[in-house]
Amino acid sequence: MPILYCTRCRKAYIHDSKKVAALLRDNFFARSFLLDNKQLWDETYRKERQKKLQLRRLKQEEKARLRELENKFFLEKLSSIESSTLLIQVCYNDVDESEVCEYIIIKDKKMSSRKDRILHYSSNEARELLTAAFHKSREGKKSILSGRAFFVKRVFPDDNHYGGLSDRIPNVVLEIKNGGGHYSSTQGVDSCEIVDLLLYSPFTKRFEIICATLNIDVEYCYTDISRYREFVNRYGKPDVDPNLGQYTKRNNLWYPMSFDNLNTESFLRAYGYNVSAAYNISTMSRQKMLAEIMDLELFPQGKIISFLDWLIRTRTQERYEIALSKWIEDKKFVENYRLNPKRFMIAK
């Protein structure tokens, strides 16, 4: 092909550009050549890629438009139902997502309707949905509802729309404090109110309810040790370890103390164990606490025995006479106590 070549600018000038374009287009070996400052060796690929990107952008815009319409629909739906908190969208068919259902979680029990899938947060179904939607143990947000497997597709509102979920269901710190969860804790205190706090149970594998007092000013909940003991005895130790209203200093910083970082004496006291005459806790109640601690594996049996033995050996003064007899009695109980065996049987 005849060309005119400029040695200064190192460019070739041709007469039949269409013929040259046909030679260069989609030719891998022509990748070092430019025609009118354009690469042609990957032209078809670039055009197809541009089309795909444009198509993807259009799909994303359409998806965003439909999402916005869906958001408005969900918002209207929630607004039309009094005391509604959130909407959970689930799929019963995880292959093609053909069967989608929407459940609305509400705070007013009188407004609940299973037929319309409006559930009070305390119901078994609602707590199953909430666990699947929010608890970290539910891999893939899957669970079973009324005998049918499902997975959570969406929770509305999320943190990107209309105030966000955190505004409707705040996360709060749990502390152990005398009187928490009882109505007496709110008397004469405007900043406190009684709430139901959801804790995950290792026994039922879902959220269960514990009654607590919410301090609105500082956004933390506290419950009485008796309520916490009742929860642990019934549902097992929750995965959220409560603070004890005490703090320890590490690396010049103060950290809240929890059950996990207590010694034996502090743990037993925090759990409610006390032999003082001022508390007047009966032998049955004290030993029930000790049994709960061992059964639920909250604290090792050997450490409890060692601690009681240390008290018996060191507290020999006359003023400890009554307490000493209780420690001896409780130590004997702990030594002879058989932990619940990890097996099962069937009655006949």
C-alpha positions in Angstrom: 0.0 0.0 0.0 1.6 3.3 -1.0 2.1 5.8 1.9 3.7 9.1 2.5 6.0 8.8 5.5 7.3 11.9 7.5 10.6 11.2 9.1 10.3 14.1 11.5 7.0 13.3 13.1 7.2 9.6 12.3 3.7 9.5 10.8 2.4 7.7 7.8 -0.1 9.4 5.5 -2.4 7.2 3.4 -5.0 7.7 0.8 -7.4 4.8 1.4 -8.2 5.0 5.2 -11.1 2.6 5.0 -8.9 -0.2 3.7 -6.3 0.5 6.4 -9.1 0.6 9.1 -10.3 -2.8 7.9 -6.8 -4.2 8.3 -6.3 -2.8 11.8 -9.8 -3.4 13.3 -9.9 -6.3 15.8 -6.3 -7.3 14.8 -4.3 -8.1 17.9 -1.0 -7.7 16.0 -1.9 -4.1 15.1 -2.1 -2.9 18.7 0.9 -0.7 18.2 -0.7 1.2 15.3 -3.0 4.2 15.5 -5.3 5.5 12.8 -6.2 9.2 13.2 -5.0 8.8 16.8 -7.4 6.0 17.5 -6.8 2.3 18.4 -8.7 -0.1 16.3 -7.3 -3.5 17.3 -9.9 -3.8 20.2 -12.6 -1.6 18.8 -15.4 -4.2 18.8 -14.5 -5.3 22.3 -14.6 -1.7 23.6 -17.9 -1.0 21.9 -19.5 -4.1 23.4 -18.0 -3.3 26.8 -19.4 0.2 26.5 -22.8 -1.2 25.7 -22.7 -3.5 28.6 -21.7 -0.7 31.0 -24.5 1.5 29.6 -27.0 -1.4 30.0 -25.7 -2.0 33.6 -26.1 1.7 34.4 -29.6 1.7 33.0 -30.5 -1.4 35.1 -29.0 0.2 38.2 -31.0 3.4 37.6 -34.2 1.4 37.1 -33.4 -0.7 40.2 -32.9 2.5 42.2 -36.2 4.0 40.8 -38.1 0.8 41.8 -36.4 0.8 45.2 -37.5 4.3 45.8 -41.0 3.5 44.8 -40.8 0.4 47.1 -39.5 2.6 49.9 -42.4 5.0 49.6 -44.9 2.1 49.5 -43.3 0.6 52.6 -43.3 4.0 54.4 -47.0 4.5 53.6 -47.7 1.0 54.7 -45.9 1.5 58.0 -47.5 4.9 58.5 -51.0 3.4 58.1 -50.5 1.0 60.9 -50.4 2.4 64.4 -47.3 1.7 66.5 -45.5 -0.1 63.6 -41.8 -0.4 64.0 -40.3 -2.1 61.0 -41.1 -4.2 58.0 -39.2 -7.5 57.3 -39.4 -8.9 53.8 -38.7 -12.7 53.6 -38.4 -15.2 50.8 -39.7 -18.8 51.2 -38.1 -20.0 48.0 -34.4 -19.3 47.9 -34.0 -20.6 44.3 -35.9 -18.0 42.3 -37.2 -15.8 45.1 -40.7 -16.3 43.8 -42.6 -16.4 47.1 -42.0 -13.1 48.9 -43.9 -12.1 52.1 -43.8 -9.0 54.2 -44.2 -9.0 58.0 -44.8 -5.8 60.0 -43.5 -5.7 63.6 -45.5 -3.5 65.9 -45.4 -2.4 69.6 -49.1 -2.4 70.3 -50.4 -5.9 71.0 -54.0 -5.0 70.3 -53.1 -4.1 66.7 -51.5 -7.5 65.9 -53.1 -9.7 63.2 -51.5 -12.9 62.0 -53.8 -13.0 59.0 -52.4 -9.6 57.8 -48.9 -10.6 58.9 -48.8 -7.9 61.6 -47.0 -9.3 64.6 -46.3 -8.0 68.1 -42.6 -8.0 68.8 -43.0 -10.4 71.8 -44.7 -13.1 69.7 -42.7 -16.2 68.8 -43.0 -15.5 65.1 -41.8 -11.9 65.5 -38.8 -12.9 67.6 -37.9 -15.6 65.1 -38.0 -12.9 62.3 -36.0 -10.4 64.4 -33.3 -13.0 65.2 -33.0 -14.0 61.6 -32.7 -10.4 60.5 -30.3 -9.1 63.2 -28.4 -11.7 65.1 -24.9 -12.6 63.9 -25.4 -16.3 64.5 -28.0 -16.6 61.7 -25.7 -17.2 58.7 -27.4 -16.0 55.5 -30.2 -14.7 57.6 -32.1 -18.0 57.4 -34.5 -19.5 59.8 -37.8 -21.5 60.1 -41.2 -19.9 60.5 -44.3 -22.0 61.0 -42.5 -25.1 59.8 -41.2 -23.4 56.6 -37.6 -22.4 55.8 -37.1 -18.8 54.8 -34.4 -16.1 54.5 -34.6 -12.4 55.2 -34.5 -10.4 51.9 -34.8 -6.9 53.3 -35.5 -4.9 56.5 -37.2 -1.5 56.2 -36.3 1.1 57.2 -32.6 0.5 56.8 -30.0 3.1 57.8 -30.1 4.7 54.4 -33.8 5.7 54.3 -36.3 7.7 56.3 -34.4 8.1 59.6 -32.9 4.6 59.6 -33.5 1.5 61.6 -31.2 2.6 64.4 -33.7 5.4 65.2 -36.5 2.9 65.6 -34.7 0.1 67.4 -31.6 1.5 69.3 -28.8 -0.7 70.5 -28.2 -0.1 74.2 -25.7 -1.3 76.9 -27.0 -3.6 79.6 -25.9 -3.2 83.2 -26.7 -5.0 86.4 -28.1 -2.6 88.9 -30.4 -3.0 91.9 -34.1 -2.5 91.1 -33.6 -2.5 87.3 -36.7 -3.8 85.4 -39.0 -3.0 88.3 -41.5 -0.1 88.2 -40.1 1.3 91.4 -36.9 2.2 89.5 -39.0 4.8 87.4 -40.8 6.4 90.3 -39.9 10.1 90.5 -37.4 9.8 87.7 -38.5 11.4 84.4 -35.6 10.1 82.4 -36.3 6.4 83.1 -38.9 4.0 81.7 -39.5 0.2 81.7 -38.6 -1.6 78.4 -38.4 -5.1 77.0 -34.8 -5.9 76.1 -34.1 -8.7 73.6 -31.2 -11.0 74.5 -30.1 -14.0 72.4 -30.7 -17.4 74.1 -28.4 -20.3 73.4 -31.2 -22.7 74.5 -34.0 -21.5 72.2 -31.6 -20.1 69.5 -33.6 -16.8 69.2 -34.2 -13.5 71.0 -35.9 -13.8 74.4 -37.2 -10.9 76.5 -35.8 -9.5 79.8 -37.5 -6.6 81.6 -35.1 -3.7 82.1 -35.1 0.0 83.0 -34.0 2.4 80.2 -32.2 5.6 81.1 -33.1 7.9 78.2 -30.5 10.5 78.9 -27.4 8.2 78.6 -29.1 5.4 76.5 -28.3 2.4 78.6 -30.5 -0.3 80.2 -30.1 -1.9 83.6 -31.8 -4.8 85.2 -31.8 -6.3 88.7 -29.6 -9.3 89.3 -32.7 -11.4 90.3 -34.2 -10.8 86.8 -30.9 -11.6 85.1 -30.6 -14.8 87.2 -34.1 -15.8 86.2 -33.3 -15.2 82.5 -30.0 -17.2 82.7 -31.7 -20.1 84.5 -34.5 -20.2 82.0 -32.8 -19.4 78.7 -29.0 -19.8 79.3 -26.3 -17.3 79.4 -26.8 -14.6 76.7 -24.1 -13.7 74.3 -24.2 -10.1 75.6 -22.2 -9.9 78.8 -23.7 -7.3 81.1 -21.7 -4.6 82.8 -21.8 -4.4 86.6 -21.7 -0.6 87.0 -18.1 -1.0 88.1 -15.0 0.0 86.1 -11.4 -1.1 86.0 -8.4 0.9 84.8 -6.1 -0.6 82.1 -3.4 1.4 80.2 -4.7 4.7 81.8 -8.2 4.0 80.4 -11.3 3.0 82.3 -13.2 -0.1 81.1 -16.6 -1.4 82.3 -16.3 -4.6 84.4 -18.4 -7.6 83.4 -18.8 -11.2 84.7 -15.9 -12.4 82.6 -13.3 -10.3 84.3 -14.3 -10.8 87.9 -12.6 -12.9 90.5 -14.6 -15.5 92.4 -15.6 -13.3 95.3 -16.8 -10.4 93.1 -18.6 -12.8 90.8 -20.5 -14.5 93.5 -21.4 -11.2 95.1 -22.5 -9.8 91.7 -24.7 -12.9 91.1 -26.4 -12.2 94.5 -24.6 -14.7 96.8 -24.2 -13.3 100.3 -24.2 -14.8 103.8 -24.6 -11.5 105.6 -27.4 -11.4 108.2 -28.4 -8.1 106.7 -29.5 -9.8 103.5 -31.0 -12.8 105.3 -30.8 -15.1 102.2 -32.0 -18.6 103.1 -29.9 -21.7 102.7 -32.1 -22.9 99.9 -31.8 -19.7 98.0 -28.0 -19.5 98.4 -27.5 -23.0 97.3 -29.9 -22.6 94.4 -27.7 -19.7 93.2 -24.6 -21.9 93.5 -26.3 -24.7 91.6 -27.4 -22.3 88.8 -23.8 -21.0 88.5 -22.4 -24.6 88.1 -25.2 -25.9 85.9 -25.0 -23.0 83.5 -21.2 -23.2 83.5 -20.9 -19.5 84.5 -18.1 -20.2 86.9 -16.0 -23.4 87.6 -17.0 -25.6 90.5 -13.4 -26.0 91.6 -12.9 -22.2 92.0 -16.0 -21.9 94.1 -14.8 -24.6 96.4 -11.3 -23.0 96.7 -12.9 -19.6 97.5 -15.2 -21.0 100.2 -12.3 -23.0 101.6 -10.2 -19.8 101.8 -13.0 -18.0 103.6 -13.4 -20.8 106.1 -9.6 -20.8 106.8 -9.1 -17.1 107.1 -12.3 -15.8 108.6 -11.9 -17.3 112.1 -12.9 -14.3 114.2 -15.9 -14.5 116.4 -17.8 -11.9 114.4 -17.8 -14.4 111.5 -19.3 -17.3 113.5 -22.7 -17.3 111.7 -21.2 -16.6 108.3 -18.6 -19.4 108.9 -21.4 -22.0 109.5 -23.0 -20.9 106.2 -19.8 -21.2 104.3 -19.1 -24.7 105.6 -22.7 -25.7 104.7 -22.4 -24.2 101.2 -18.9 -25.7 100.6 -20.2 -29.2 101.5 -23.2 -28.6 99.1 -20.8 -27.5 96.2 -18.4 -30.4 96.8 -21.3 -33.0 96.7 -23.2 -31.3 93.9 -23.2 -33.3 90.7 -23.3 -31.2 87.6 -26.1 -31.9 85.1 -24.7 -34.7 82.8 -24.5 -34.0 79.1 -26.9 -36.8 78.1 -30.6 -37.5 77.7 -33.0 -40.2 78.5 -36.6 -41.0 77.5 -39.2 -41.8 80.2 -41.3 -44.9 79.8 
